[in-house]
Amino acid sequence: MFSSTLQRAAGALFITASLAAAPALAADAWKPTKPVRLLVGFAPGGSADTLARLLAEPLSQRLGQTVVVENLAGAGGNIMAYRLSQSQPDGYTIGIAAAGSMAITHVLNPKGTNYKPADFTPITLAAVQPNVVIVNKDVPANNLAELKDYFQKTPTATYGTAGVGISNHLIAETMLYKMGVKVPHAAYRGAAPVITDLLGGHIAMTMDNISTAAPLASQGKVKAIAVASLKRSAQLPNVPTLDEQGLKGFDMPTWQGVFAPAGLPADVLAAYYGALQDVLKQPAVIEKMAGLGSEPVTGMTPEKFGQFLENDRKQWADIVRAAHISLEQ
């Protein structure tokens, strides 16, 4: 039976974007005078990379300088996070990161990381999107019950994600734990190579963001088994949720936020927060994000985002303890 601790943690994982926004940060006159690096911790093609490239152009226009996306893939986003933590807090290096490098890493390996939460300036939460369980099209399963049966009868089957300790890894482990099955995990350097091996039949399953999962499922390249949120996605309206298929209360979306190194001056922080709020409210950006199954988040001030991160770390700690998840998986 799934523990009550894990049930509570899974249900409370995401603090809804409808949090009352704090008063807007005062606008300031800081403007970059040279190109800005926007670091991404995964290979091109994944949800974080897609979001970064979607935001880069309008952010460039808003800042008056080119924003260059730079992929630093590996270790579930931790390589990028470390590089960001070591960058100068001058406004010319920012990064898009998610729970894996900004929350989960410190829960799984609190003494073994080469950076810590205090090494960053949270700017704002930018986007959330549901996750989807997808399998190779030849896997003989069309729903969660059949997938469980397949894993129980096929001990050689594996699943993959874009790194050990990223949110999709722990979400998948939480799902498998709740299903009562154990499946070996293969860690990759990004979402794109995971999909390559899924299509090739080298792995049976992945837990992926809807921005990459929905097009593949719609084209018949993979089978979508379930959505890992409480409500169905408009991108895959015929795919039932995990909650509908027996994993009651299962609601674990993915989030992405924008960060800078610790010590970012207040005027630079205010400029980035204001610029990102403007970008995330642009109808063209909202439309493009919706087409990817992603929802922009606005009004999450740096202070509120910092509180969100603290709560996220505590909730992931509950999940890790209850499901006995470790870096060795």
Secondary structure, DSSP 8 states (H G I E B T S, - for coil): ---HHHHHHHHHSS--TTS-------------SS-EEEEESS-TTSHHHHHHHHHHHHHHHHHTS-EEEEE---GGGHHHHHHHHTS-SSSSEEEEEEHIIIIIHHHH-TTT-S--GGGEEEEEEEEEE-EEEEEETTSS-SSHHHHHHHHHH-TT--EEESSTTSHHHHHHHHHHHHHT----EEE-SSHHHHHHHHHTTSSSEEEEEHHHHHHHHHTTSEEEEEESSSS--TTSTTS-BTTTTT-TT----EEEEEEEETT--HHHHHHHHHHHHHHHT-HHHHHHHHHTT-EE-----HHHHHHHHHHHHHHHHHHHHHHT--TT-
